[in-house]
Amino acid sequence: LLISMLKSRTERQILYSLGLLQSARNFDFSAELLPLLEHPSAFVREEAVRTLHALPGNHEQALEPLLRDPSDGVRNAAVEYLCMHDPAGTREKLRELLDRPDPDIRLAAARCAARQPETVFFPSMDLIHGLLGLVGSRKAEANEVAAQLAARRPAVDSVPLLRRLMRDPNRRIAASAVAAAGRAGHTQLVPDILSLLSDPGLRPVSRKTLAAFGPKIVPFLAAALDDGNAEAAVRLEIPWILGRLQ
C-alpha cells in the first residue's frame, strides 16, 4: 500500500509514505522510489533521497545530479547519503566533496563533516578559513559551519577564532560560535559569553551554554556578580545560571 502511494499525484500522500518507508529494510522498491528523485517538489526529492538508505545496493550514481539541485535540503540529503551509505568510506568521500569547485557542494559537505565524530573527520585550518572566506548569500551559513568545525581544533586555534565570531554582527553566526565554545569546553571564553547576556537576541544560547559548562565556571560568575561596573542585564542572569549548574 505504501509503495503504491509513491505514484500518487498528491504530494502529502507521497511524503507520508516516504516517511514510513524510511524504516523498511530488505525490500527492493527502487523502481517506485528512484523516479521520485526527479519529482517537481523539492520536499519529495529530499525525502526520496533520505529513503534511499532503505534500499539494498548502492545508489550513489543516481545522486550525482542532485549535488547541483537548487534546494539546500535536497543537496544536503544527497551529500549525507554519499558520505554515510558506506561508513568505511565516509572520510574519503568527505574529502572528495570538500575539494569540489562548487561552493554549494563544499558547504553541504562541511555541514556533514561537522556532524561526524573526530575519529572520522578532523578539520584543517585551511578548510575553516576557506569557509570563512565565502561571501555572498552563503556567508552566514559558511561562518556558522566554520564555528562548529573550529570547536574541534586545539584551543590555540579555536579560541581566537570563536571569540571573533561571537562578536559578529550577524546573530546567527555569533550564536553558533557561542554554542561551539560550549561544546569545546573553552572556559577562556566564559567572560566573552557572559557579556553577551545583555543582548536579548543572544541571551538564550548564552544562558544555555554557560549552564552546560557546569560548576567550574562558578568563579567567573561570582566575579561578575561582585563587579559593580558589570551591566545590570548581565548580573541579573547569573542567579538563573547558578541555579542550573550541574
MARBA-3410 file (N, C-alpha, C, O; in Angstrom, 1 decimal):
246
0.8,-1.2,0.0,0.0,0.0,0.0,0.9,1.2,0.0,0.6,2.2,-0.8 ~ 1.9,1.3,0.9,2.7,2.5,0.9,3.5,2.7,-0.4,3.6,3.8,-0.8 ~ 4.0,1.6,-1.0,4.7,1.7,-2.2,3.8,2.2,-3.3,4.2,3.0,-4.2 ~ 2.6,1.7,-3.4,1.7,2.2,-4.4,1.4,3.6,-4.3,1.1,4.3,-5.3 ~ 1.4,4.2,-3.0,1.1,5.6,-2.8,2.3,6.5,-3.3,2.1,7.7,-3.5
3.4,5.9,-3.6,4.5,6.7,-4.2,4.2,7.2,-5.6,4.8,8.1,-6.1 ~ 3.2,6.6,-6.2,2.8,7.0,-7.5,1.6,8.0,-7.5,1.1,8.4,-8.5 ~ 1.3,8.4,-6.3,0.2,9.4,-6.1,0.5,10.7,-6.7,1.7,11.1,-6.8 ~ -0.5,11.5,-7.1,-0.3,12.8,-7.6,-0.3,13.9,-6.4,-0.2,15.1,-6.6 ~ -0.6,13.4,-5.2,-0.7,14.2,-4.1,0.6,14.2,-3.3,1.0,13.2,-2.8
1.2,15.4,-3.2,2.5,15.5,-2.5,2.4,15.0,-1.1,3.3,14.3,-0.6 ~ 1.3,15.3,-0.4,1.2,14.9,1.0,1.2,13.4,1.2,1.8,12.9,2.1 ~ 0.5,12.7,0.3,0.5,11.2,0.4,1.9,10.6,0.1,2.3,9.7,0.8 ~ 2.6,11.2,-0.9,3.9,10.7,-1.2,4.9,10.9,0.0,5.6,10.0,0.4 ~ 4.8,12.1,0.6,5.7,12.4,1.8,5.4,11.5,2.9,6.3,11.0,3.6
4.1,11.2,3.2,3.7,10.3,4.3,4.2,8.9,4.0,4.8,8.3,5.0 ~ 4.1,8.4,2.8,4.6,7.1,2.5,6.1,7.0,2.6,6.7,6.0,3.2 ~ 6.8,8.0,2.1,8.3,8.0,2.2,8.7,8.0,3.7,9.7,7.3,4.0 ~ 8.1,8.8,4.5,8.4,8.8,5.9,8.4,7.5,6.6,9.2,7.1,7.4 ~ 7.4,6.7,6.2,7.2,5.4,6.8,8.2,4.3,6.2,8.7,3.4,6.9
8.4,4.5,4.9,9.2,3.5,4.2,10.7,3.7,4.5,11.5,2.8,4.3 ~ 11.1,4.8,5.2,12.5,5.0,5.5,13.0,4.0,6.5,14.2,3.8,6.7 ~ 12.1,3.4,7.3,12.5,2.3,8.2,12.4,0.9,7.6,12.7,0.0,8.3 ~ 12.0,0.8,6.4,11.9,-0.5,5.7,13.3,-1.0,5.4,14.3,-0.3,5.2 ~ 13.5,-2.4,5.4,14.8,-3.0,5.1,14.5,-4.3,4.4,13.5,-4.9,4.5
15.5,-4.7,3.6,15.5,-5.9,2.8,14.3,-6.1,1.9,13.7,-7.1,1.7 ~ 13.9,-4.9,1.3,12.9,-5.0,0.3,13.2,-3.9,-0.8,13.5,-2.8,-0.5 ~ 13.2,-4.4,-2.0,13.6,-3.5,-3.1,12.4,-2.9,-3.8,11.7,-3.5,-4.5 ~ 12.3,-1.6,-3.5,11.2,-0.8,-4.2,11.8,0.3,-5.0,11.2,1.4,-5.1 ~ 13.0,0.1,-5.5,13.8,1.1,-6.3,13.0,1.6,-7.5,13.1,2.7,-7.9
12.2,0.7,-8.1,11.5,1.0,-9.4,10.5,2.1,-9.1,10.2,3.0,-9.9 ~ 10.0,2.2,-7.9,9.0,3.2,-7.5,9.7,4.4,-6.9,9.2,5.5,-7.0 ~ 10.8,4.2,-6.2,11.4,5.3,-5.5,12.3,6.2,-6.3,12.3,7.4,-6.2 ~ 13.2,5.5,-7.1,14.2,6.3,-7.9,13.5,7.4,-8.8,14.1,8.4,-8.9 ~ 12.4,7.2,-9.4,11.8,8.2,-10.2,11.5,9.5,-9.4,11.4,10.6,-10.0
11.3,9.3,-8.1,10.9,10.5,-7.3,12.1,11.4,-7.1,12.0,12.5,-6.6 ~ 13.3,11.0,-7.4,14.5,11.8,-7.3,14.4,13.0,-8.3,15.1,14.0,-8.3 ~ 13.5,12.9,-9.3,13.3,13.9,-10.3,11.9,14.6,-10.2,11.4,15.2,-11.1 ~ 11.3,14.4,-9.0,9.9,14.9,-8.8,10.0,16.5,-8.8,11.0,17.0,-8.3 ~ 8.9,17.1,-9.3,8.9,18.6,-9.3,9.0,19.2,-7.9,9.6,20.3,-7.7
8.6,18.5,-6.8,8.6,19.1,-5.5,10.0,18.8,-4.8,10.4,17.7,-4.8 ~ 10.6,19.9,-4.3,11.9,19.7,-3.6,11.7,18.9,-2.4,12.6,18.1,-2.0 ~ 10.5,19.0,-1.7,10.3,18.2,-0.5,10.3,16.7,-0.8,10.8,15.9,0.0 ~ 9.6,16.4,-1.9,9.6,15.0,-2.3,11.0,14.5,-2.7,11.4,13.4,-2.3 ~ 11.7,15.3,-3.4,13.1,14.9,-3.8,13.9,14.6,-2.6,14.7,13.6,-2.5
13.8,15.5,-1.6,14.6,15.4,-0.4,14.3,14.1,0.4,15.2,13.4,0.8 ~ 13.0,13.9,0.6,12.6,12.7,1.3,12.9,11.4,0.6,13.2,10.4,1.1 ~ 12.8,11.5,-0.8,13.2,10.3,-1.6,14.7,10.0,-1.4,15.0,8.8,-1.3 ~ 15.5,11.0,-1.3,16.9,10.7,-1.1,17.1,10.1,0.3,17.9,9.2,0.4 ~ 16.4,10.6,1.3,16.6,10.1,2.6,16.0,8.7,2.7,16.4,7.9,3.6
15.1,8.3,1.8,14.6,6.9,1.8,15.5,5.9,1.1,15.3,4.7,1.3 ~ 16.5,6.4,0.4,17.4,5.5,-0.3,18.1,4.6,0.6,18.5,3.5,0.2 ~ 18.3,5.0,1.9,19.0,4.1,2.8,18.3,2.8,3.1,18.8,1.8,3.5 ~ 16.9,2.8,2.8,16.1,1.6,3.0,16.3,0.6,1.9,16.0,-0.6,2.0 ~ 16.9,1.1,0.7,17.0,0.2,-0.4,18.3,-0.7,-0.3,19.3,-0.2,0.2
18.3,-1.9,-0.8,19.5,-2.6,-0.9,20.4,-2.1,-2.0,19.9,-1.4,-3.0 ~ 21.7,-2.3,-2.0,22.6,-1.8,-3.0,23.0,-0.4,-2.8,22.7,0.3,-1.8 ~ 23.8,0.1,-3.8,24.4,1.4,-3.7,23.8,2.3,-4.9,23.8,1.9,-6.0 ~ 23.3,3.4,-4.5,22.7,4.3,-5.5,23.4,5.7,-5.6,22.7,6.7,-5.9 ~ 24.7,5.7,-5.4,25.4,6.9,-5.4,25.3,7.6,-6.8,25.2,8.8,-6.9
25.4,6.8,-7.9,25.4,7.3,-9.2,24.1,8.1,-9.5,24.1,9.1,-10.2 ~ 23.0,7.7,-8.9,21.7,8.4,-9.2,21.7,9.7,-8.5,20.9,10.6,-8.8 ~ 22.6,9.9,-7.5,22.6,11.2,-6.7,23.5,12.2,-7.2,23.4,13.4,-6.8 ~ 24.4,11.9,-8.0,25.4,12.9,-8.5,24.7,14.1,-9.1,25.1,15.2,-8.8 ~ 23.6,14.0,-9.9,23.0,15.2,-10.4,22.4,16.1,-9.3,22.2,17.3,-9.4
21.9,15.4,-8.2,21.3,16.2,-7.1,22.2,17.0,-6.3,21.8,17.8,-5.5 ~ 23.5,16.8,-6.5,24.5,17.7,-5.8,24.4,19.1,-6.3,24.9,20.0,-5.7 ~ 23.8,19.3,-7.5,23.6,20.6,-8.1,22.2,21.0,-8.0,21.8,22.0,-8.7 ~ 21.4,20.4,-7.2,20.0,20.7,-7.0,19.8,22.1,-6.4,20.6,22.5,-5.6 ~ 18.8,22.9,-6.9,18.7,24.2,-6.3,18.2,24.2,-4.9,18.3,25.3,-4.2
17.7,23.1,-4.3,17.3,23.1,-3.0,18.4,22.7,-2.0,19.1,21.7,-2.2 ~ 18.6,23.4,-1.0,19.6,23.1,0.0,19.3,21.8,0.7,20.2,20.9,0.9 ~ 18.0,21.5,1.0,17.6,20.3,1.6,18.0,19.1,0.8,18.5,18.1,1.3 ~ 17.7,19.1,-0.5,18.0,18.0,-1.4,19.5,17.8,-1.5,20.0,16.7,-1.4 ~ 20.2,18.9,-1.6,21.7,18.8,-1.7,22.3,18.2,-0.4,23.2,17.4,-0.5
21.8,18.7,0.7,22.3,18.2,2.0,22.0,16.7,2.1,22.9,15.9,2.6 ~ 20.8,16.3,1.8,20.4,14.9,1.9,21.3,14.0,0.9,21.7,12.9,1.3 ~ 21.6,14.5,-0.3,22.4,13.8,-1.2,23.8,13.6,-0.7,24.4,12.5,-0.8 ~ 24.4,14.6,-0.1,25.7,14.5,0.5,25.7,13.5,1.6,26.6,12.8,1.8 ~ 24.7,13.6,2.5,24.6,12.7,3.6,24.6,11.2,3.1,25.3,10.4,3.7
23.8,10.9,2.1,23.8,9.6,1.6,25.1,9.2,1.0,25.7,8.1,1.4 ~ 25.7,10.0,0.2,27.0,9.7,-0.4,28.1,9.4,0.6,29.0,8.6,0.4 ~ 28.0,10.2,1.8,29.1,10.0,2.8,28.8,9.0,3.8,29.7,8.4,4.4 ~ 27.5,8.7,4.0,27.2,7.8,5.1,26.7,6.4,4.7,26.6,5.5,5.5 ~ 26.4,6.2,3.4,25.9,4.9,3.0,26.9,3.8,3.3,26.6,2.7,3.7
28.2,4.1,3.0,29.3,3.2,3.3,30.2,3.8,4.4,31.1,4.6,4.0 ~ 29.9,3.5,5.7,30.7,4.2,6.7,32.2,4.0,6.6,33.0,4.9,7.0 ~ 32.7,3.0,6.0,34.1,2.8,5.8,34.7,3.8,4.8,35.9,4.1,4.9 ~ 33.9,4.4,4.0,34.4,5.3,3.0,34.0,6.8,3.3,34.2,7.7,2.5 ~ 33.5,7.0,4.5,33.0,8.4,4.9,34.1,9.4,4.8,33.9,10.5,4.2
35.3,9.1,5.3,36.3,10.1,5.4,36.8,10.5,4.0,36.9,11.7,3.7 ~ 37.0,9.5,3.1,37.5,9.8,1.8,36.4,10.5,1.0,36.8,11.4,0.2 ~ 35.2,10.1,1.1,34.1,10.8,0.4,34.0,12.3,0.8,33.8,13.1,-0.1 ~ 34.1,12.5,2.1,34.0,13.9,2.5,35.1,14.7,1.9,34.9,15.8,1.5 ~ 36.3,14.2,2.0,37.5,14.9,1.4,37.3,15.2,-0.1,37.6,16.3,-0.6
36.7,14.2,-0.8,36.5,14.4,-2.2,35.5,15.5,-2.5,35.7,16.4,-3.4 ~ 34.4,15.5,-1.7,33.3,16.6,-1.9,33.8,17.9,-1.4,33.5,18.9,-2.0 ~ 34.7,18.0,-0.4,35.2,19.3,0.1,36.2,19.9,-0.9,36.5,21.1,-0.8 ~ 36.7,19.1,-1.8,37.6,19.6,-2.9,36.9,20.0,-4.1,37.5,20.5,-5.1 ~ 35.6,19.8,-4.2,34.8,20.2,-5.4,34.9,21.7,-5.5,34.9,22.5,-4.6
34.9,22.2,-6.8,34.9,23.7,-7.0,33.6,24.4,-6.7,33.6,25.6,-6.4 ~ 32.5,23.7,-6.7,31.2,24.3,-6.4,31.1,24.6,-4.9,31.1,23.7,-4.1 ~ 30.9,25.9,-4.6,30.8,26.3,-3.1,29.6,25.7,-2.4,29.7,25.4,-1.2 ~ 28.5,25.5,-3.1,27.3,24.9,-2.5,27.6,23.4,-2.1,27.1,23.0,-1.0 ~ 28.3,22.7,-2.9,28.6,21.3,-2.6,29.6,21.3,-1.4,29.5,20.5,-0.5
30.6,22.1,-1.5,31.6,22.2,-0.4,30.9,22.5,0.9,31.2,21.9,2.0 ~ 30.0,23.5,0.9,29.3,23.8,2.2,28.4,22.7,2.7,28.4,22.4,3.9 ~ 27.7,22.0,1.8,26.9,20.8,2.2,27.8,19.8,2.8,27.5,19.1,3.8 ~ 29.0,19.5,2.2,29.9,18.5,2.7,30.5,19.0,4.1,30.7,18.1,4.9 ~ 30.7,20.3,4.2,31.2,20.7,5.5,30.2,20.6,6.6,30.6,20.2,7.7
28.9,20.8,6.3,27.9,20.5,7.3,27.8,19.1,7.7,27.7,18.8,8.9 ~ 28.0,18.2,6.7,28.0,16.8,7.0,29.2,16.4,7.9,29.2,15.6,8.8 ~ 30.4,17.0,7.5,31.6,16.8,8.3,31.5,17.2,9.7,32.0,16.6,10.6 ~ 30.8,18.3,10.0,30.6,18.8,11.3,29.8,17.9,12.2,29.9,18.0,13.4 ~ 29.1,17.0,11.6,28.3,16.1,12.4,29.0,14.7,12.7,28.5,13.9,13.4
30.2,14.6,12.1,30.9,13.3,12.3,31.8,13.4,13.5,32.2,14.5,13.9 ~ 32.0,12.3,14.2,33.0,12.3,15.3,34.4,12.6,14.8,34.7,12.4,13.7 ~ 35.2,13.1,15.8,36.6,13.5,15.4,37.4,12.3,14.9,38.3,12.5,14.1 ~ 37.0,11.1,15.3,37.8,9.9,14.8,37.5,9.7,13.3,38.3,9.1,12.6 ~ 36.4,10.3,12.8,36.1,10.1,11.3,36.6,11.3,10.6,37.1,11.2,9.5
36.4,12.5,11.1,36.8,13.7,10.4,37.4,14.8,11.4,36.7,15.2,12.3 ~ 38.6,15.2,11.1,39.3,16.3,11.9,39.5,17.4,11.0,40.3,17.2,10.0 ~ 38.9,18.6,11.2,39.0,19.7,10.2,40.4,20.3,10.2,41.0,20.5,11.2 ~ 40.9,20.7,9.0,42.1,21.5,8.9,41.7,23.0,9.0,40.6,23.4,8.8 ~ 42.7,23.8,9.4,42.5,25.2,9.4,42.3,25.8,8.0,41.6,26.8,7.9
42.9,25.1,7.0,42.6,25.6,5.6,41.2,25.5,5.3,40.6,26.4,4.7 ~ 40.5,24.4,5.7,39.1,24.2,5.4,38.3,25.3,6.2,37.4,25.9,5.6 ~ 38.6,25.5,7.4,37.9,26.5,8.2,38.1,27.9,7.6,37.1,28.7,7.5 ~ 39.3,28.3,7.3,39.5,29.6,6.7,38.8,29.7,5.3,38.4,30.8,4.9 ~ 38.8,28.6,4.6,38.1,28.6,3.3,36.6,28.9,3.5,36.0,29.6,2.7
36.0,28.3,4.5,34.6,28.6,4.8,34.4,30.1,5.2,33.4,30.7,4.8 ~ 35.3,30.6,6.0,35.2,32.0,6.5,35.4,32.9,5.3,34.9,34.1,5.4 ~ 36.0,32.5,4.3,36.2,33.4,3.1,35.1,33.4,2.1,35.1,34.2,1.2 ~ 34.1,32.5,2.3,33.0,32.6,1.4,32.2,33.9,1.6,32.0,34.4,2.7 ~ 31.7,34.4,0.5,31.0,35.7,0.5,29.6,35.5,-0.2,29.3,34.4,-0.7
28.8,36.5,-0.1,27.5,36.5,-0.7,26.5,35.9,0.2,26.6,35.9,1.4 ~ 25.4,35.3,-0.4,24.3,34.8,0.3,24.6,33.6,1.2,23.9,33.3,2.1 ~ 25.8,32.9,1.0,26.2,31.7,1.8,27.1,32.1,2.9,27.5,31.2,3.7 ~ 27.4,33.4,3.1,28.4,33.8,4.1,28.0,33.4,5.5,28.8,32.8,6.2 ~ 26.7,33.6,5.9,26.3,33.3,7.3,26.3,31.8,7.5,26.8,31.4,8.5
25.8,31.0,6.5,25.9,29.6,6.7,27.3,29.1,6.8,27.6,28.2,7.6 ~ 28.2,29.6,5.9,29.6,29.1,5.9,30.3,29.5,7.3,31.0,28.7,7.8 ~ 30.0,30.7,7.8,30.6,31.0,9.1,30.1,30.2,10.2,30.8,29.9,11.1 ~ 28.8,29.9,10.1,28.2,29.0,11.1,28.9,27.6,11.2,29.2,27.1,12.3 ~ 29.1,27.0,10.0,29.7,25.7,10.0,31.2,25.9,10.4,31.7,25.0,11.0
31.8,26.9,10.0,33.2,27.1,10.4,33.4,27.2,11.9,34.3,26.6,12.4 ~ 32.4,27.8,12.6,32.4,27.8,14.0,32.3,26.4,14.6,33.0,26.1,15.6 ~ 31.4,25.6,14.0,31.2,24.3,14.5,32.5,23.4,14.4,32.8,22.7,15.2 ~ 33.1,23.6,13.2,34.4,22.8,13.0,35.5,23.4,13.8,36.4,22.6,14.2 ~ 35.6,24.7,14.0,36.7,25.2,14.8,36.7,24.7,16.2,37.7,24.6,16.8
35.5,24.4,16.7,35.4,23.8,18.1,36.2,22.6,18.3,36.6,22.2,19.4 ~ 36.5,21.9,17.2,37.3,20.6,17.3,38.8,20.8,17.3,39.6,19.9,17.6 ~ 39.2,22.0,16.9,40.6,22.3,16.9,41.2,22.6,18.3,40.4,22.9,19.2 ~ 42.5,22.5,18.4,43.1,22.8,19.7,42.7,24.3,20.1,42.5,25.1,19.2 ~ 42.8,24.6,21.4,42.4,25.9,21.9,43.2,27.0,21.3,42.6,28.1,21.0
44.4,26.8,21.0,45.3,27.8,20.4,44.7,28.3,19.1,44.9,29.4,18.6 ~ 44.1,27.4,18.4,43.5,27.7,17.1,42.0,28.2,17.2,41.7,29.2,16.6 ~ 41.2,27.5,18.0,39.8,27.8,18.1,39.4,29.0,18.9,38.4,29.7,18.6 ~ 40.1,29.2,20.0,39.7,30.3,20.9,39.7,31.6,20.3,38.7,32.3,20.3 ~ 40.8,32.1,19.6,40.7,33.4,19.0,39.7,33.5,17.9,39.0,34.5,17.7
39.5,32.4,17.1,38.6,32.4,16.0,37.1,32.5,16.6,36.3,33.3,16.1 ~ 36.8,31.7,17.6,35.4,31.7,18.1,35.2,33.1,18.8,34.0,33.6,18.8 ~ 36.2,33.6,19.5,36.0,34.9,20.1,35.6,36.0,19.1,34.8,36.8,19.3 ~ 36.3,35.9,17.9,36.0,36.9,16.9,34.5,36.7,16.3,33.8,37.6,16.1 ~ 34.2,35.4,16.1,32.9,35.1,15.5,31.8,35.5,16.5,30.7,35.8,16.1
32.0,35.4,17.8,31.0,35.8,18.8,30.6,37.2,18.7,29.6,37.7,19.2 ~ 31.6,38.0,18.2,31.3,39.5,18.0,30.8,39.8,16.7,30.6,41.0,16.4 ~ 30.5,38.8,15.9,30.0,39.1,14.5,28.6,39.8,14.7,27.8,39.4,15.5 ~ 28.3,40.8,13.8,27.0,41.5,13.9,25.8,40.6,13.5,24.7,40.9,13.9 ~ 26.1,39.6,12.8,25.1,38.6,12.4,24.9,37.7,13.6,25.7,36.9,14.0
23.7,37.7,14.2,23.4,37.0,15.4,23.5,35.5,15.2,23.8,34.7,16.1 ~ 23.1,35.0,14.0,23.2,33.6,13.7,24.6,33.1,13.8,24.8,32.0,14.3 ~ 25.6,33.9,13.3,27.0,33.5,13.3,27.4,33.5,14.8,28.1,32.6,15.2 ~ 27.1,34.6,15.5,27.5,34.8,16.9,27.0,33.6,17.7,27.7,33.1,18.6 ~ 25.7,33.3,17.6,25.1,32.2,18.3,25.8,30.9,18.1,26.0,30.1,19.0
26.1,30.6,16.8,26.8,29.4,16.5,28.2,29.3,17.2,28.6,28.2,17.6 ~ 28.9,30.4,17.2,30.2,30.5,17.9,30.0,30.3,19.4,30.9,29.6,20.0 ~ 29.0,30.8,20.0,28.8,30.6,21.5,28.6,29.2,21.7,29.2,28.6,22.6 ~ 27.7,28.5,21.0,27.4,27.1,21.2,28.6,26.3,21.0,28.9,25.3,21.7 ~ 29.4,26.6,19.9,30.6,25.9,19.7,31.6,26.0,20.8,32.3,25.0,21.1
31.7,27.2,21.4,32.6,27.3,22.5,32.2,26.5,23.7,33.1,25.9,24.4 ~ 30.9,26.3,23.9,30.5,25.4,25.0,30.8,24.0,24.7,31.2,23.2,25.6 ~ 30.6,23.5,23.4,30.9,22.1,23.1,32.4,21.8,23.3,32.7,20.7,23.7 ~ 33.2,22.8,23.0,34.6,22.6,23.1,35.1,22.7,24.5,36.2,22.3,24.8 ~ 34.3,23.3,25.4,34.6,23.4,26.8,35.7,24.5,27.0,36.5,24.4,28.0
35.7,25.5,26.2,36.7,26.6,26.3,36.2,27.6,27.4,35.5,28.6,27.2 ~ 36.7,27.3,28.6,36.3,28.3,29.8,37.0,29.6,29.6,36.5,30.6,30.2 ~ 38.0,29.7,28.7,38.6,31.0,28.5,37.6,32.0,27.9,37.8,33.2,28.0 ~ 36.6,31.5,27.3,35.6,32.3,26.6,34.4,32.6,27.5,33.5,33.3,27.0 ~ 34.4,32.2,28.7,33.3,32.4,29.6,33.0,33.9,29.8,31.9,34.4,29.7
34.1,34.7,30.0,33.8,36.2,30.2,33.2,36.8,28.9,32.3,37.7,29.0 ~ 33.6,36.3,27.7,33.0,36.8,26.5,31.5,36.4,26.4,30.7,37.2,26.0 ~ 31.2,35.2,26.8,29.8,34.8,26.7,29.0,35.5,27.7,27.8,35.8,27.4 ~ 29.5,35.7,28.9,28.8,36.5,29.9,28.4,37.9,29.4,27.3,38.3,29.7 ~ 29.3,38.5,28.7,29.0,39.9,28.2,27.8,39.8,27.2,27.2,40.8,27.0
27.6,38.7,26.6,26.5,38.6,25.6,25.2,38.4,26.2,24.2,38.5,25.5 ~ 25.1,38.2,27.5,23.8,38.1,28.2,23.0,39.4,28.1,21.8,39.4,28.3 ~ 23.7,40.5,27.8,23.0,41.8,27.7,22.3,41.9,26.4,21.5,42.8,26.2 ~ 22.6,41.0,25.4,21.9,41.1,24.1,20.7,40.1,24.1,20.9,38.9,24.2 ~ 19.5,40.6,24.0,18.3,39.8,24.1,18.4,38.7,23.0,17.9,37.6,23.2
18.9,39.0,21.8,19.0,38.0,20.8,19.9,36.8,21.0,19.7,35.7,20.5 ~ 20.9,37.1,21.8,21.9,36.0,22.1,21.8,35.5,23.5,22.5,34.6,23.9 ~ 20.9,36.1,24.3,20.7,35.6,25.7,20.4,34.2,25.9,21.0,33.5,26.7 ~ 19.4,33.6,25.1,19.1,32.2,25.3,20.2,31.3,25.1,20.5,30.4,25.9 ~ 20.9,31.4,24.0,22.1,30.5,23.7,23.2,30.7,24.7,23.9,29.8,25.1
23.4,31.9,25.2,24.4,32.2,26.1,24.1,31.6,27.5,25.0,31.0,28.1 ~ 22.9,31.7,27.9,22.5,31.1,29.2,22.7,29.6,29.1,23.3,29.0,30.0 ~ 22.2,29.0,28.0,22.2,27.5,27.9,23.7,27.1,27.9,24.0,26.1,28.5 ~ 24.5,27.8,27.2,25.9,27.4,27.1,26.7,27.5,28.4,27.4,26.6,28.8 ~ 26.4,28.6,29.1,27.1,28.8,30.4,26.6,27.8,31.4,27.5,27.2,32.1
25.4,27.4,31.4,24.9,26.4,32.3,25.5,25.1,32.0,25.8,24.3,32.9 ~ 25.8,24.8,30.8,26.3,23.5,30.4,27.8,23.4,30.8,28.3,22.2,30.9 ~ 28.5,24.5,31.0,29.9,24.4,31.5,30.0,23.7,32.8,31.0,23.0,33.1 ~ 29.0,23.8,33.7,29.0,23.2,35.0,29.7,24.1,36.0,30.0,25.2,35.8 ~ 29.9,23.5,37.2,30.4,24.2,38.4,31.8,24.9,38.2,32.1,25.8,38.9
32.5,24.5,37.2,33.9,25.0,37.0,33.8,26.5,36.7,34.9,27.2,36.8 ~ 32.7,27.0,36.3,32.6,28.5,35.9,32.1,29.3,37.1,31.9,30.5,36.9 ~ 31.9,28.7,38.2,31.4,29.5,39.4,32.3,30.7,39.7,31.8,31.8,40.0 ~ 33.6,30.5,39.7,34.5,31.7,40.0,34.2,32.9,39.0,34.2,34.1,39.4 ~ 34.0,32.6,37.7,33.7,33.6,36.7,32.3,34.3,37.1,32.2,35.5,37.0
31.4,33.5,37.5,30.0,34.1,37.8,30.1,34.9,39.1,29.5,36.0,39.1 ~ 30.9,34.4,40.0,31.0,35.2,41.3,31.7,36.5,41.0,31.3,37.5,41.6 ~ 32.7,36.5,40.2,33.4,37.8,39.9,32.5,38.7,39.2,32.6,39.9,39.4 ~ 31.7,38.2,38.3,30.7,39.1,37.6,29.7,39.7,38.5,29.3,40.9,38.4 ~ 29.2,38.9,39.5,28.3,39.4,40.4,28.9,40.5,41.3,28.2,41.5,41.7
30.1,40.3,41.6,30.8,41.3,42.5,31.3,42.6,41.8,31.7,43.5,42.4 ~ 31.2,42.5,40.5,31.7,43.6,39.7,30.6,44.7,39.6,29.7,44.5,38.8 ~ 30.8,45.8,40.3,29.8,46.8,40.2,29.7,47.5,38.9,28.7,48.2,38.6 ~ 30.7,47.4,38.1,30.7,48.0,36.7,30.1,47.1,35.7,29.9,47.6,34.5 ~ 29.8,45.9,36.0,29.2,45.0,35.1,27.7,45.5,34.8,27.1,46.0,35.6
27.3,45.2,33.5,25.9,45.6,33.2,24.9,44.9,34.0,25.0,43.7,34.3 ~ 23.9,45.6,34.4,22.8,45.0,35.2,22.2,43.8,34.6,21.8,42.9,35.2 ~ 22.0,43.9,33.2,21.4,42.8,32.5,22.2,41.5,32.6,21.6,40.4,32.6 ~ 23.5,41.7,32.7,24.3,40.5,32.9,24.2,40.0,34.3,24.1,38.7,34.5 ~ 24.3,40.8,35.3,24.3,40.4,36.7,22.9,39.7,37.0,22.9,38.8,37.8
21.9,40.2,36.4,20.6,39.7,36.7,20.4,38.2,36.2,19.6,37.5,36.8 ~ 21.2,37.8,35.2,21.1,36.5,34.7,21.8,35.5,35.5,21.6,34.3,35.4 ~ 22.8,35.9,36.2,23.7,35.0,36.9,23.0,34.1,37.9,23.3,32.9,37.9 ~ 22.1,34.5,38.7,21.4,33.6,39.7,20.7,32.5,38.9,20.7,31.4,39.4 ~ 20.1,32.8,37.8,19.4,31.8,37.0,20.4,30.7,36.5,20.1,29.5,36.6
21.6,31.2,36.1,22.6,30.2,35.6,23.1,29.4,36.8,23.3,28.2,36.6 ~ 23.4,30.0,37.9,23.9,29.3,39.1,22.9,28.2,39.5,23.4,27.1,39.9 ~ 21.7,28.5,39.4,20.7,27.5,39.8,20.6,26.3,38.9,19.9,25.3,39.2 ~ 21.2,26.4,37.7,21.1,25.3,36.8,22.4,24.6,36.5,22.5,23.8,35.5 ~ 23.4,25.0,37.2,24.7,24.3,37.0,24.6,22.9,37.5,24.1,22.6,38.6
25.2,21.9,36.8,25.2,20.5,37.2,26.6,20.0,37.4,26.7,18.8,37.7
END
